[in-house]
Amino acid sequence: MLLVVALWAGLVNAAEIRVMTSGGFTAAYNALTPQYEKLTGDKIVTMYGASMGGAPDSIPSRLARGEPVDIVILAAPALDELVKQGKVVPGSRVDLVRSTIGMSVRAGAPKPDISSVEALKRTLLEAKSIAYSASASGVYLSTNLFPRLGIWDAIKDKSKRIESERVGTIVARGEAELGFQQVSELLPIPGIDYVGPLPAEVQQVTIFSAGIAVGAKEPEAAKALIKYFTSADAAPVIAKTGLEPISQAEARKAP
C-alpha cells in the first residue's frame, strides 16, 4: 500500500493539505503524517480542536470563521452535523477508528476500582474532584451516563468540564483527582496513570471520521491522505494509540 501511495504521489505535484483534527485521533495522526509526507512529498498543515463546543479553537468555531481547510477529522455525529451545515462535502465521510472512554489519576496516586458499574459509582461519589472533556466523551458522561447512574446531582458541583486542554493535563497538575476522556487522549499525557476503560455495560464507543471540507483547495490529495489513514500499513500504528482501526473494507462513506 505504501508503494502504491508513493507511486501515485509521483504522478502529481506535491500538495499542501490543511487538516483540522480533534483530540481522539491526534496521537495516531501525529504518528502517521510525518511518514506520509516523506512518501508523497505533500506538506500537511495541522490545526487541532475539539469536535464540538464553543471554544475558539474548536473545529466548528474554526469553520464558522472561515479558516481554510481540506480535511476535517472529528467524532462522526459532529461531522454529520457539519455536512448538514454545508461545511463538509456530502458523501465524503470515511470512518477511521473506534474510540472508547477511560479514566486517569495523577501519577503515583492510588488507582480506584472502576471494573464494574457499582464500583464506578462508588469511585465517583468518593472522589474529591472530577474532570471531563468538553467534546464527545464529556457530553456522553455529563448528559447521559452520570444522570443515568443517579449520581449527577451528587457530583456535578465537584465536576469540571475542560475546554481547549487535555483532561490528563489537568489531572497531572493536581487540579482534578479523576479525569475522563477518550483513551487515546489520555495515554500520551505525562504525569498521569491510566486506570482503565469504563465498564463495558456503560461504555460508549465513538467513531472518529474524516470528511472533505466544502471549498477544499486540494480535494484529491485530501482523499489520498484519508485513504492512507484506513490502510493496512496505518492500522498497527493506530492500534498502539488506544484506538481500534477501521479498515478500508469497513470504512463507511455516508450517503
C-alpha positions as CSV (number, residue, x, y, z in Angstrom):
1,M,0.0,0.0,0.0
2,L,2.8,2.5,0.9
3,L,4.4,1.8,-2.5
4,V,1.1,2.5,-4.3
5,V,0.7,5.8,-2.4
6,A,4.3,6.8,-3.2
7,L,3.9,5.9,-6.9
8,W,0.6,7.8,-7.0
9,A,2.1,10.8,-5.4
10,G,4.9,10.8,-8.0
11,L,2.3,11.5,-10.7
12,V,1.1,14.7,-9.3
13,N,2.6,17.9,-7.9
14,A,3.2,18.0,-4.2
15,A,0.2,19.4,-2.4
16,E,-0.3,21.4,0.8
17,I,-3.1,19.6,2.7
18,R,-4.7,21.5,5.5
19,V,-6.2,19.3,8.2
20,M,-8.3,20.1,11.3
21,T,-8.3,17.1,13.7
22,S,-9.9,16.6,17.1
23,G,-8.1,15.0,20.1
24,G,-9.4,11.5,19.7
25,F,-7.4,10.8,16.6
26,T,-4.5,13.1,17.3
27,A,-1.9,10.6,18.7
28,A,-2.4,8.3,15.7
29,Y,-2.4,11.3,13.3
30,N,0.8,12.7,14.7
31,A,2.5,9.3,14.3
32,L,1.2,8.7,10.7
33,T,1.6,12.1,9.0
34,P,5.4,12.5,9.0
35,Q,5.8,9.2,7.2
36,Y,3.1,10.2,4.7
37,E,4.9,13.4,4.0
38,K,8.1,11.6,3.3
39,L,6.4,9.1,1.0
40,T,4.5,11.6,-1.1
41,G,6.3,14.9,-0.8
42,D,3.0,16.5,0.3
43,K,3.0,19.0,3.1
44,I,0.4,18.6,5.8
45,V,-0.6,21.7,7.8
46,T,-2.4,20.8,11.0
47,M,-4.9,22.6,13.2
48,Y,-6.1,21.0,16.4
49,G,-9.5,21.5,18.1
50,A,-12.4,19.8,19.8
51,S,-15.1,18.0,17.9
52,M,-17.8,20.2,19.4
53,G,-18.4,23.1,21.8
54,G,-18.0,26.8,21.5
55,A,-14.3,27.2,22.4
56,P,-12.5,29.5,19.9
57,D,-10.2,26.7,18.8
58,S,-12.9,24.0,18.4
59,I,-13.4,22.7,14.8
60,P,-17.0,24.2,14.5
61,S,-15.7,27.6,15.6
62,R,-12.7,27.5,13.2
63,L,-15.0,26.6,10.3
64,A,-17.5,29.3,11.3
65,R,-14.7,31.8,11.0
66,G,-13.9,30.5,7.5
67,E,-10.5,29.1,8.2
68,P,-9.2,27.3,5.1
69,V,-9.1,23.5,5.4
70,D,-9.2,20.4,3.2
71,I,-9.9,17.6,5.7
72,V,-11.8,17.6,9.0
73,I,-11.4,14.7,11.4
74,L,-13.7,14.5,14.3
75,A,-16.5,12.5,16.0
76,A,-18.8,11.1,13.4
77,P,-22.0,12.8,14.8
78,A,-20.3,16.1,14.8
79,L,-19.0,15.6,11.2
80,D,-22.5,14.7,10.1
81,E,-23.7,17.9,11.6
82,L,-21.1,19.8,9.6
83,V,-22.4,18.1,6.5
84,K,-25.9,19.4,7.3
85,Q,-24.5,22.9,7.8
86,G,-22.9,22.9,4.4
87,K,-19.3,22.8,5.8
88,V,-18.4,19.3,4.7
89,V,-19.0,17.7,1.3
90,P,-21.9,15.2,1.4
91,G,-20.8,11.7,0.8
92,S,-17.2,12.4,1.7
93,R,-17.3,10.9,5.2
94,V,-14.9,8.0,5.8
95,D,-14.9,6.3,9.2
96,L,-11.3,5.9,10.6
97,V,-11.4,4.5,14.1
98,R,-13.4,3.3,17.1
99,S,-12.6,5.1,20.3
100,T,-13.5,4.3,24.0
101,I,-13.6,6.3,27.2
102,G,-11.2,5.8,30.0
103,M,-10.2,7.2,33.4
104,S,-6.9,8.5,34.7
105,V,-5.4,9.7,38.0
106,R,-2.2,11.6,38.8
107,A,0.9,9.6,38.5
108,G,1.6,7.6,41.7
109,A,-1.9,8.1,43.1
110,P,-4.0,5.1,44.1
111,K,-6.0,3.7,41.2
112,P,-9.6,3.5,42.2
113,D,-11.8,0.5,41.2
114,I,-13.9,1.1,38.1
115,S,-14.2,-2.5,37.0
116,S,-17.9,-2.7,37.4
117,V,-20.8,-0.2,37.3
118,E,-21.2,-0.2,41.1
119,A,-17.5,0.3,41.6
120,L,-17.5,3.2,39.2
121,K,-20.4,4.8,41.0
122,R,-18.6,4.4,44.4
123,T,-15.4,5.9,42.9
124,L,-17.2,8.9,41.5
125,L,-19.1,9.6,44.7
126,E,-16.0,9.3,46.8
127,A,-13.8,11.4,44.6
128,K,-12.9,14.9,45.6
129,S,-12.9,16.3,42.1
130,I,-13.7,15.1,38.6
131,A,-12.6,16.4,35.2
132,Y,-14.2,15.5,31.8
133,S,-13.9,16.7,28.2
134,A,-16.0,19.3,26.5
135,S,-16.1,17.0,23.5
136,A,-17.8,13.7,22.7
137,S,-16.8,11.8,25.8
138,G,-17.7,14.5,28.2
139,V,-21.1,15.2,26.5
140,Y,-21.9,11.5,27.0
141,L,-20.8,11.4,30.6
142,S,-22.5,14.6,31.8
143,T,-25.7,14.3,29.8
144,N,-26.2,10.6,29.7
145,L,-24.1,8.3,31.9
146,F,-23.9,10.3,35.2
147,P,-27.6,11.1,35.2
148,R,-28.4,7.5,34.3
149,L,-26.4,6.3,37.3
150,G,-28.4,8.6,39.5
151,I,-25.4,10.4,40.8
152,W,-25.2,13.6,38.8
153,D,-26.8,15.8,41.4
154,A,-24.3,14.5,43.9
155,I,-21.2,15.0,41.8
156,K,-21.9,18.0,39.5
157,D,-20.5,20.6,41.9
158,K,-17.2,18.8,42.1
159,S,-17.1,18.1,38.3
160,K,-15.4,20.4,35.8
161,R,-15.8,20.5,32.0
162,I,-12.5,21.1,30.3
163,E,-12.2,23.1,27.1
164,S,-9.1,23.7,25.0
165,E,-6.9,21.5,27.1
166,R,-6.4,17.7,27.6
167,V,-8.1,16.4,30.7
168,G,-5.0,14.4,31.5
169,T,-3.0,17.7,31.8
170,I,-5.5,18.9,34.4
171,V,-5.1,15.7,36.4
172,A,-1.3,15.8,36.1
173,R,-1.3,19.3,37.6
174,G,-3.3,18.0,40.5
175,E,-6.4,20.1,39.6
176,A,-8.7,17.1,39.5
177,E,-8.5,13.7,41.2
178,L,-10.1,11.8,38.4
179,G,-10.0,12.5,34.7
180,F,-12.2,11.0,32.0
181,Q,-11.5,11.3,28.2
182,Q,-11.0,9.1,25.1
183,V,-8.4,6.5,26.0
184,S,-6.3,7.7,23.0
185,E,-6.2,11.2,24.5
186,L,-5.2,10.1,28.0
187,L,-2.3,7.7,27.1
188,P,0.2,10.2,25.7
189,I,-0.1,12.6,28.7
190,P,2.9,12.6,31.1
191,G,2.3,12.8,34.8
192,I,-0.8,10.6,34.9
193,D,-1.5,6.9,35.3
194,Y,-4.2,5.3,33.1
195,V,-6.6,3.4,35.3
196,G,-8.7,1.7,32.6
197,P,-11.8,1.9,30.4
198,L,-15.4,2.4,31.6
199,P,-17.2,-0.9,32.3
200,A,-18.5,-2.5,29.2
201,E,-22.1,-2.1,30.3
202,V,-21.8,1.8,30.3
203,Q,-19.0,2.2,27.7
204,Q,-19.7,4.4,24.7
205,V,-17.7,3.7,21.5
206,T,-17.2,6.9,19.4
207,I,-16.4,6.7,15.7
208,F,-14.0,9.3,14.5
209,S,-14.4,10.1,10.8
210,A,-12.8,12.2,8.2
211,G,-14.5,14.4,5.6
212,I,-13.6,16.8,2.8
213,A,-14.3,20.4,3.6
214,V,-16.5,22.4,1.2
215,G,-14.2,24.7,-0.7
216,A,-11.1,22.4,-0.2
217,K,-8.2,23.5,-2.4
218,E,-6.7,20.0,-2.5
219,P,-9.6,17.6,-2.6
220,E,-7.8,14.8,-4.5
221,A,-4.7,14.9,-2.3
222,A,-7.1,15.0,0.7
223,K,-8.8,11.9,-0.4
224,A,-5.5,10.1,-0.8
225,L,-4.4,11.0,2.7
226,I,-7.7,9.8,4.1
227,K,-7.3,6.5,2.2
228,Y,-3.9,6.1,3.8
229,F,-5.4,6.5,7.3
230,T,-7.6,3.4,6.6
231,S,-4.8,1.4,5.1
232,A,-3.3,-1.9,6.4
233,D,0.0,0.0,6.9
234,A,-1.6,2.5,9.2
235,A,-3.6,0.0,11.3
236,P,-0.8,-1.1,13.7
237,V,0.3,2.5,14.3
238,I,-3.3,3.4,15.1
239,A,-3.8,0.4,17.4
240,K,-0.8,1.4,19.6
241,T,-2.5,4.7,20.4
242,G,-5.5,3.0,22.1
243,L,-7.8,3.2,19.1
244,E,-9.4,0.4,17.0
245,P,-8.7,0.9,13.3
246,I,-11.5,0.7,10.8
247,S,-10.1,-0.9,7.6
248,Q,-10.7,0.3,4.1
249,A,-13.1,-2.6,3.6
250,E,-15.1,-1.5,6.6
251,A,-14.8,2.3,6.2
252,R,-18.2,3.7,5.5
253,K,-18.9,6.6,3.3
254,A,-22.0,8.5,4.4
255,P,-24.7,8.6,1.6
